Amino acid sequence: MSSSKFVLSYQMLNFGGLAVAALLLLTSPHLLILLIGGLVSAGVFLDSDVSMKLMERFGRKPEDSYLKGAVVWITGASSGIGEELAYRLSTAGAHLVLSARNEKDLEAVAESCRAHKCASCLVVPMDITNYESHAKCLQQVVDQHGKIDVLVNNAGVYQQGFVLDTDLSVMRRVVEVDFMGHVSLSKLTAEHMRQTNTKGLVSFNASVATMSTPHMGIYSASKAALKCFADSVRAEWFEYGIEVQVFRIGPVSTSLAERSLMTKENQVGGEKSVENFSKNYNPMTSKRCAELMAVALANRVPEAWIVHKLMVVVAYMYEYAPHTSRWLFGRRIAANMKKADERLKKD
């Protein structure tokens, strides 16, 4: 005589959760209207989380905040988001310190910052993966200004490719740039802030790729690690008056896609990678991203989502309904990325 035993599966939970949600919505038409209206509004009008949108409208403007006269160190400042952020903070009257590997490009950005009426602009060339050089670079800033008020960890590298196809050497490079480099520089800077009793701010560009996006597994992992690191040191550094900020930035139109690492060493994305990136993600402009970052810096927002249009909806769903979101979007995103990857390899 056999007895059957009910076994609950993960799929049943997903379907059950959707059924309960549907039942609640159907029995409460006002709730249904509110939810649909909220999702549509977010997808059409928002390019950040709701809190950030309120801060932009009602919070401090960068030029009316502590940023005027503050010493702000930006890594990855030679192009893209870092460059645009430098211009925006110039108009706010900050003392800027710009770092990246390409000194020639940094000097060009510095000249433009001076034209934007920054308080001052210091160029400190630096390879974020050369950890031994960080202390020397920090000393250059201290010799010039005596302190650091804000460190914006913006340097980074983008990587595309499925994990099974990606060489470990490429993965190591991504981790070194997008995680370990920021850990090293932030640790030194925070220690200087502690010793000088500076109530500073350390910011990290952790990206919304922490949602674990297929086709960029190691990039997502590095950004997720950076966010976890930031959340940990936020608690550790609280007693010293050092604040920690996380930017979760969505797709932005920069040169990163063209220079993105792929699956093999010395292999970069090129123009086709830019085309696929634009087609799949509908990125926002670097200038708009920098404007929102400046607002977050001015108001010392602990975590800011800067995400373009429909990606806002996806970000909220992954944050507050992660299991359902993975079930709804995970395989579809992976399938789309596979098609894009095949086109890239074919071309």
N, C-alpha and C positions, 0 to 999 in steps of 0.2 A: 504494500500500500504506500503510494507516494504522496507527499504533501508539498504543495507549492508555497513558496515563500516570496512575498512581495519585496522587490529590490528597487529602491529609488535610484534613478540615474540622473546624471547631471543635465541631460537634455530635458528630462521631465521637469526639473527645477526651472529651467529657462522657459519652457512652455507654460508652466504653472504661474511663474512670475508675470509673464505677459498676459495670461488670462485674468489674473487678479487685477492687474493694472487696467486692462480693458474694461473689466466689470466696474471698477471704481469710476472710470471716465464716463462710461455709458450711463451710470446711475447718477452722475453729477455733471450735467451739461455745462454748467458754469466752469467747472474745473477743466473740462475738455476744451472749451473755448480759450480759457486762460493758457493752457499748455500749448495748443496749436498756435495761438497768437504769439506766445513768447518765443517759440522755436522759429517761427517765420520772421519775427522782428529781429531776433538775434542773427539769423542767417542773412538778412538783408542789410541791416543797419550797423551791427557791431563789428569792430575790428579789435576788440579786447574783451576781457571779462567785464561784467557789469560794474564791479567795484572800481576798476580802472577808468571806465567811462564816466562814472560819477566824480572821480578825482580830477579828471581832465576838465570837467565842466565847472566843478565847484571848489576844487582844491587849490593849492598854491601854484602859481605859475613859476617856471624855472627862474625867470629874471627877478622875481619877487621873493626868492627863497634864499636859504643859506648858501646855495651854489654860487651866488655872486661873491667873488673873492675866495672861494674854496679851491683847494688844490685837488684836481681830479686826474687820476692816472688811468688812461684807456689803453688796453692791449688790443692788438689787431686793428690798429687805427689807420692803416695805410689805404684802406678801401672799404667799400660796402657799408655795413651798419656802423662800424667804428668811426669811419670817416664822417658820415652824416651826423653821428652823435657829437663828434668834436665840433662841427660847425654849429650845431644847435646850442651846445654849452658855451660856445664862444659868445653868442648873442646874449647869454645869461651872465656874462662877465666872469667866468671861471678862469683860474690859472690852470692851463692844460699841460699834461705830460703825455706825449704820444709815443707808443712803442709798437714795433713790428720788425720783421726782418729786413725789409727793403728801405734803406735809409733815404734813397732818392725820392721815393714816393712819399715817405713821411715828411720830408722837407717841403714838398709841394703842398701837402695838406696843411702843414704848419703855416705856410705863407697865406693860404686861404683863411685859416683861423684868425690870423692877425688882421686880415681884411674885414673879417666879421667882428672885429673889436673885442677879441678875447683880452683878459687881463694880462696874460703872458702865455707863451707856448714853448715848451722844452721838448726837444726830440731826443729820445733814448732808444736807439736801435737795440733789439733784443730778439733772440730765438727762444720762444717759450719752452722748448724742450732742452735747452742748455741750462739745466738747473743750477750748475755751479756759477753761472753769470748773474743770477738773480740778485744776490746780495750786493754785487757791485752796481747793478742798475738801480737798486733801491737807494744806495748811498748817493748816487748822482742826483736823485730827486731830493733827498734830504739836504744835501749840500746846497742845492738851489733854493729850496723853500723852507727847510727846517721841519716839515711835517707833510703828512698825506691825509687828506680828509676823506677821499673816496677812491677806491680801486674798482674799476670796471673790468672784470675778466671777460673779455670779448673775443680774444684770439681763438681760432678754431679751424678745423678741417672737416670737410664733408666726405662721406664715403657711401658708395652705392654698390650693391652686389649681395647675392644670397650667401649666407654663412658657409654653406657647404662648398661654395666655389671660391671663397676668399682665403688667400694665404695668411698664415699667422703673422708674417712680417708686416703686412698691411694692417692687421688688427692691432698689432703692437704700436704702430705709428699713430693710429687714431687715439688709442688710450693715452699715449704720451702727450699728445697735443691737447686733446679735449678734456683730459682729466688730471693727469699728474702734473702738468705744467702749471695749471691753476692752483692746485693744492700747494705746490712749492712756493709760488709767488705770494699767495694769500697768507700762508703761514708766516712768512717773513714780514709781510706788511702788517699783519695783525699784531705780531710781537712788537714791532716798532710803535704802533698805536698804543699798545698797553704800556710800554715804557715811557712814552711821552704824555700819557693820560689824554690821548686824543679820542673824542667820541666819534669815531669814524664809521664809515659804511663800506662794506665789502660786497660787491655785486657779482653774480654769476649768470652767464647766458647758458641756461640748462636746456632750452628748447622744448617744444611740445612733443618731440620725438621720444620723450620718456614714456609715451603711450605704447611704446614697443611696436614700431612700424615695420612691417615686412620689407625686405630688400635693403634695409639699413640697420641690421641687427647690432653690429658692433658700435655704430654711431649712437644708436638709441641707448645701448648699454652704458656707454661712456657718459652720456648726458644724464642718464638716470643715476649713475654713481655720483656725478657732480651735484645733483639735487640732494641726494641723501647726505653727502658730505656737508653741503650748505646747511641743511636742517640740523645736523648734529652740532656743527660749530656755532650755530645761532644760539643754542642753549649753553654751550661752553663759554662763549665770549660775552654773554649777557652781563656778567658781573663786572666786566671791564668797560661797559658802555659802548662796546663795538656792535653795531647792528649788521645783520646779514640779509641780503636781498637776492631773490631768485627771479630771473626773467625766463618765462617759458614762451619762447618766440616760435611762431609758426613759419611757414614758407615765406621767404623774403627774396626779392629779385636782387641778387648780388653776383659777383664773379665766382662764388664758391662752387656753384654747380659745374661751371666750365672747368675749374681746377680740381674737382672732386676726385678723390682716390676711387679706384674701382676694385677689382679682385686680385690683381697682380701688381708687383712692384713696378714703379715707373710708368704705370698706366693711369691716365687721367680721362675725365669725361669728355671734354671738348664741346663743340657746338651742339652736337646731337644730344648730349646730356642736358644742355640748357633748354633745348626744345622739349624734351621729355618732361623736365622739371616744370616748365611753364604750363604744359598741357595738362599734367596730372594734378598740379597744386594751385594754380591761379595765384601766384605769390603777390604780396603787397610790396610797395616800394620801400627802399631803404630809408628814404627821407621820412615817410610816415612812421615807420618803425622807430626811428630815432626820436621823433617827436614824442611818442608815447613813453619811450624809455626815459626821456628827460623829465616828463611828468612824474613817473614813478620815482626817479631819483630825488626830485624836488620835494616830494611828499613822503619819502622814505618808506614806500610800500613794501612789505615783507615779501610778497609774491605777486608778480604781475603777469597775466596772460596777454600776450600780444599776438592775436590770431585772426586771420583774415576771413570774414564773412562766414560761409557755411562750416568752415573748420572750427568756428567757435562752438557750434552745436555739437560737433563730434567731440571736442575737448570736454565740454560739460558732461556729455554722456559717458565718456571714458572715466571721468573723475567720480561721478555719482552713481553710475550703473555699469561698473566695469565688466561684470560677467556677461550681461546682456549685450554690451557693446562689442566685446570680442566675438560673441556668437554672430552678431549681425554684420560686423564689418571685417573681421579678421581675414577670412578666406577670400572675400571679394577684393580686398586691398591687395592681398598676395597674388591673386589672379591677374589683376591689373598691372602690378609691378612685373610679373613674369612676362606679360606681353611687351611692356616697355623695355625690359631687359633683352628680349629677343630682337626687338627692332634695333636696339643700340648695337648689339653684336653683329647683326646682319649688315648694318651700314658701316 
